[in-house]
Amino acid sequence: MEPPMKKIGFLSFGHWSPSPRSGTRSAGDALLQSIDLAVAAEELGADGAYFRVHHFARQLGSPFPLLAAVGAKTKNIEIGTAVIDMRYENPLYMAEDAGAADLIAGGRLQLGISRGSPEQVIDGWRYFGYRPSEGQSDADMARGHAEVFMNVLKGEGFAEPNPRPMFPNPPGLLRLEPHSEGLRERIWWGAASNATAVWAAEMGMNLQSSTLKFDESGKPFHVQQAEQIRVFREAWKAAGHERTPRVSVSRSIFALVDERDHAYFGGDEDSDKFGYIEPEKRAVFGRSYAAEPDALVEQLKGDEAIAEADTLLLTVPNQLGVEYNAHVIEAILKHVAPAMGWR
């Protein structure tokens, strides 16, 4: 089979709510339905199953048990996060978890990590035992954790061995185990600004750009995002890395092909929104797309950032159930991807 021109995956927030209107009423439902949707997406020919990570929320938390379970139940699909909030992470423990999940999945993890987003609680990372060093911000702390994580993923020994170990040691300093070769090249940074995209390139991380970024020019969202991608690729080239980096963007895209689609999304006339998710920082939120396939294709052809990226993540309304979400993914793969030249 020829590789796809553009990889298409889904991104689920894993929302759940005990409401009678929700098809996902508990944390258990969210996890089990996430696994089922990944299996269904693989059967439909999608390329990726990605999950959001939020703490203190009725959403998906610690990602590695879920990623490992999806890895055990699927064969080919990429399995990822968008994104893990590095303010909360012990980077060494995370490297062990990631190595284990990647080995279970046969090397299919694509881990998106970042500084995280506004949260359900105030400074939630403090409850996890983390505090920025003197003079540092929480964003500095997140990048520091990411640097340690990237470093230990090299698989080089750094820990002094016990001279009288319980089990024989290999020679030299010891590394973390399990180590999964190649995982380090499948780490992505979720960047909300051009500057962090440049930093990610210098670090050798792929780029994830979401449906929101800090407003740096007042231009339409997709134009600012395309510029960010180009800045990232230039910085990557300047850093002299040998491999080609990957870039993903996420979008809410609905092809209206049946009555349910029209009922759920038919009334959505959408445009970019500008606002504040943090004090002092104006952000731009990308529009959603919902139209019948022919009109949808025309709209998507005008999105510069989707054109720039090699991977498109479709944000899915997970509380509408596995069957409907599989239909949403299938409609894009069947009615939109071929006309866009993605398949």
C-alpha positions in Angstrom: 0.0 0.0 0.0 1.3 3.5 -0.8 1.7 5.7 2.2 -1.0 8.4 2.5 -0.2 11.9 1.1 -1.4 13.3 4.4 -1.8 11.3 7.6 -5.3 11.6 9.2 -6.0 10.7 12.8 -8.5 11.6 15.4 -8.0 13.6 18.6 -10.3 12.9 21.5 -10.5 14.9 24.7 -12.1 11.9 26.4 -14.8 14.0 28.0 -17.3 12.2 30.3 -20.3 13.4 32.2 -22.9 11.6 34.4 -25.6 13.4 32.4 -28.3 11.4 30.7 -27.5 13.3 27.5 -23.9 11.9 27.4 -22.9 8.7 25.8 -19.9 8.7 28.0 -21.0 8.7 31.7 -17.9 7.7 33.6 -14.1 7.7 33.5 -14.4 3.9 32.7 -16.6 4.7 29.7 -14.2 7.3 28.4 -11.3 4.9 28.6 -13.0 1.9 27.1 -14.7 3.9 24.3 -11.3 5.5 23.5 -9.9 2.0 22.9 -12.9 1.0 20.8 -12.7 4.1 18.7 -9.0 3.5 18.1 -9.7 0.0 16.9 -12.6 1.3 14.7 -10.5 4.1 13.2 -7.7 1.6 12.3 -10.3 -0.6 10.5 -11.5 2.4 8.6 -8.0 3.2 7.4 -7.2 6.2 9.6 -3.6 6.8 10.5 -3.7 7.9 14.1 -5.5 7.8 17.5 -4.5 10.7 19.7 -5.8 11.7 23.1 -5.8 14.9 25.2 -4.4 14.8 28.8 -6.0 17.0 31.5 -5.7 16.7 35.2 -8.4 17.2 37.8 -11.0 17.1 35.0 -13.7 14.7 33.9 -11.5 13.8 30.9 -8.5 11.5 30.3 -5.7 11.8 32.8 -2.5 9.8 32.9 -2.2 8.6 29.3 0.2 5.6 29.4 -2.3 2.9 30.5 -4.6 4.0 27.7 -1.8 4.2 25.1 -0.5 0.7 26.1 -4.1 -0.8 25.9 -4.6 0.8 22.4 -1.2 -0.5 21.4 -2.1 -4.1 22.5 -5.5 -4.0 20.6 -4.3 -2.5 17.3 -1.6 -3.3 14.7 -0.7 -0.3 12.5 -2.3 2.9 13.7 -0.1 5.6 15.3 -1.0 6.2 19.0 -0.4 9.6 20.5 -1.1 12.4 22.8 -1.9 16.1 22.2 -0.6 17.1 24.7 0.9 15.9 28.0 1.4 18.8 30.3 5.1 18.7 31.3 4.5 20.8 34.4 3.0 17.7 36.0 5.5 15.1 34.9 8.4 13.3 36.6 10.5 13.0 33.3 12.3 9.9 34.4 9.2 8.0 35.4 7.6 9.2 32.3 10.4 7.9 30.2 9.9 4.4 31.7 6.2 4.6 31.1 6.6 5.8 27.5 9.3 3.2 26.8 7.0 0.4 28.1 3.9 1.6 26.1 6.0 2.1 23.0 7.4 -1.5 23.2 3.9 -2.9 23.8 2.7 -0.9 20.7 5.7 -2.1 18.5 7.1 1.4 18.2 3.9 3.3 17.2 3.8 6.0 19.9 3.8 9.7 18.8 3.9 11.7 22.0 2.8 15.3 22.0 4.1 17.2 25.1 3.9 20.8 26.0 3.6 23.4 28.7 -0.1 22.5 28.9 -3.2 24.7 28.8 -5.4 26.6 31.2 -6.7 24.2 33.8 -9.6 23.2 36.0 -7.6 24.1 39.2 -5.1 26.8 40.2 -1.5 25.7 39.7 -2.5 22.0 39.7 1.1 20.9 39.3 1.9 22.1 42.9 -0.3 19.3 44.2 1.9 16.8 42.2 4.9 18.1 44.1 6.4 20.5 41.5 7.4 24.1 41.9 9.4 26.3 39.5 12.9 27.2 40.8 13.6 30.7 42.0 13.1 33.2 39.2 11.5 30.6 36.8 8.0 30.5 35.5 5.8 27.3 35.2 6.5 27.4 31.5 10.3 27.3 32.2 9.7 24.3 34.5 7.8 22.5 31.8 10.6 23.1 29.3 13.1 21.9 31.9 11.2 18.7 32.4 11.0 18.2 28.6 14.7 18.7 28.3 15.4 16.0 30.9 12.9 13.7 29.3 14.5 14.1 25.8 17.9 13.6 27.3 17.1 10.3 29.1 15.4 9.0 25.9 18.8 8.9 24.3 19.3 5.7 26.2 22.7 6.6 27.5 23.8 5.5 31.0 23.9 8.1 33.7 23.2 6.4 37.1 26.0 5.1 39.3 25.6 1.3 39.7 25.5 -0.4 43.1 28.8 -2.3 43.6 26.8 -5.2 45.3 23.6 -5.3 43.2 20.8 -7.8 43.6 21.2 -8.8 39.9 24.2 -8.5 37.7 24.6 -5.2 36.0 25.8 -4.4 32.4 29.1 -2.6 32.4 29.3 1.2 33.0 26.7 3.7 34.1 23.1 2.5 34.0 20.3 3.9 31.8 16.5 3.8 32.4 14.7 0.6 31.3 12.7 -0.3 29.4 14.3 1.8 26.6 12.5 1.9 23.3 14.9 2.7 20.4 13.6 5.4 18.1 11.0 6.8 20.5 13.0 10.0 20.9 12.3 10.9 17.2 8.6 10.5 17.8 8.3 13.3 20.5 6.3 16.4 19.4 6.0 19.8 21.1 2.7 21.6 21.2 3.6 25.2 20.4 1.3 28.2 20.9 3.9 30.7 19.6 6.5 31.1 17.0 9.3 31.3 19.6 8.4 27.9 21.2 8.1 26.4 17.7 11.7 27.5 17.1 12.8 26.0 20.5 11.1 22.7 19.6 13.0 22.6 16.3 16.3 23.2 18.1 15.5 20.4 20.5 14.8 18.0 17.7 11.1 17.6 18.4 8.3 17.4 15.8 5.7 20.2 15.9 2.0 20.0 17.0 0.0 23.1 16.4 -3.5 23.0 17.7 -6.7 25.0 17.1 -5.4 27.9 19.2 -2.3 30.0 19.3 -1.2 33.3 20.7 -2.1 36.1 18.4 1.2 37.4 16.9 -0.1 39.5 14.0 -3.9 39.8 13.9 -3.9 37.7 10.7 -6.4 34.8 10.2 -5.6 31.8 12.4 -4.7 29.5 9.5 -2.3 32.0 8.1 -0.6 32.6 11.5 -0.4 28.8 11.9 1.1 28.3 8.5 3.7 30.9 9.2 4.5 29.2 12.5 5.1 25.9 10.6 7.4 27.6 8.1 9.4 29.2 11.0 9.7 25.8 12.6 11.0 24.1 9.4 13.5 26.9 8.9 14.8 26.5 12.5 15.0 22.7 12.0 17.1 23.1 8.9 19.4 25.7 10.7 19.8 23.2 13.6 21.3 20.7 11.1 19.1 17.7 12.2 19.4 14.7 9.7 15.8 13.6 9.6 12.8 15.4 8.2 10.5 16.7 11.0 6.8 16.0 11.2 4.1 18.6 11.7 0.5 18.1 12.7 -2.5 20.5 13.0 -5.8 19.7 14.6 -9.2 20.9 13.4 -12.9 20.3 14.0 -14.1 19.2 10.6 -17.6 17.6 9.9 -18.8 16.4 6.6 -22.6 16.6 6.7 -23.6 13.4 4.9 -26.7 12.2 6.9 -29.5 13.5 9.1 -27.5 13.1 12.3 -24.7 15.3 11.0 -27.1 18.0 10.0 -28.8 17.8 13.4 -25.6 18.0 15.4 -23.5 20.4 13.2 -25.6 21.7 10.4 -26.3 25.1 12.0 -22.6 25.9 12.7 -21.5 29.0 10.7 -18.1 29.5 12.2 -15.2 31.9 12.0 -11.9 32.6 13.9 -12.3 34.0 17.4 -9.9 36.3 19.2 -9.9 36.3 23.0 -7.8 35.8 26.2 -7.1 32.4 27.7 -4.5 33.9 29.9 -4.2 37.5 31.3 -2.2 39.8 29.0 -2.0 37.2 26.2 -4.4 37.6 23.3 -5.1 34.3 21.5 -6.7 33.3 18.3 -8.9 30.3 18.1 -9.3 28.5 14.7 -12.8 28.1 13.2 -14.6 24.8 12.9 -15.7 23.4 9.5 -19.1 21.8 8.9 -20.6 21.5 5.4 -21.7 19.0 2.8 -18.6 17.3 1.3 -18.3 19.4 -1.9 -18.6 22.7 0.0 -16.3 21.4 2.7 -13.5 20.5 0.2 -13.7 24.1 -1.2 -13.4 25.6 2.3 -10.5 23.3 3.3 -8.6 24.2 0.2 -8.3 27.7 1.6 -6.7 26.5 4.9 -2.9 27.2 4.5 -1.9 25.4 7.7 -3.6 22.2 6.8 -1.8 22.4 3.4 1.6 22.9 5.2 1.2 20.0 7.7 1.9 16.3 7.0 -0.6 15.1 9.6 -4.2 16.3 10.3 -5.9 15.4 13.6 -9.7 15.6 13.6 -11.1 16.6 17.0 -14.0 14.3 17.7 -17.1 14.8 19.9 -16.4 11.7 21.9 -19.6 11.9 24.1 -21.7 11.2 21.0 -20.6 7.5 21.2 -18.1 5.3 19.3 -20.4 4.5 16.4 -21.1 8.1 15.6 -17.5 9.2 16.0 -16.4 6.4 13.7 -18.9 7.7 11.2 -17.4 11.2 11.5 -13.9 9.9 10.7 -15.2 7.6 7.9 -17.0 10.6 6.2 -13.8 12.6 6.1 -11.7 9.6 4.8 -14.3 8.7 2.2 -15.8 12.0 1.0 -13.1 14.6 1.7 -9.7 13.1 1.7 -9.6 11.8 -1.9 -10.9 15.1 -3.3 -8.2 17.0 -1.3 -5.5 14.7 -2.6 -4.8 13.3 0.8 -5.6 9.7 -0.2 
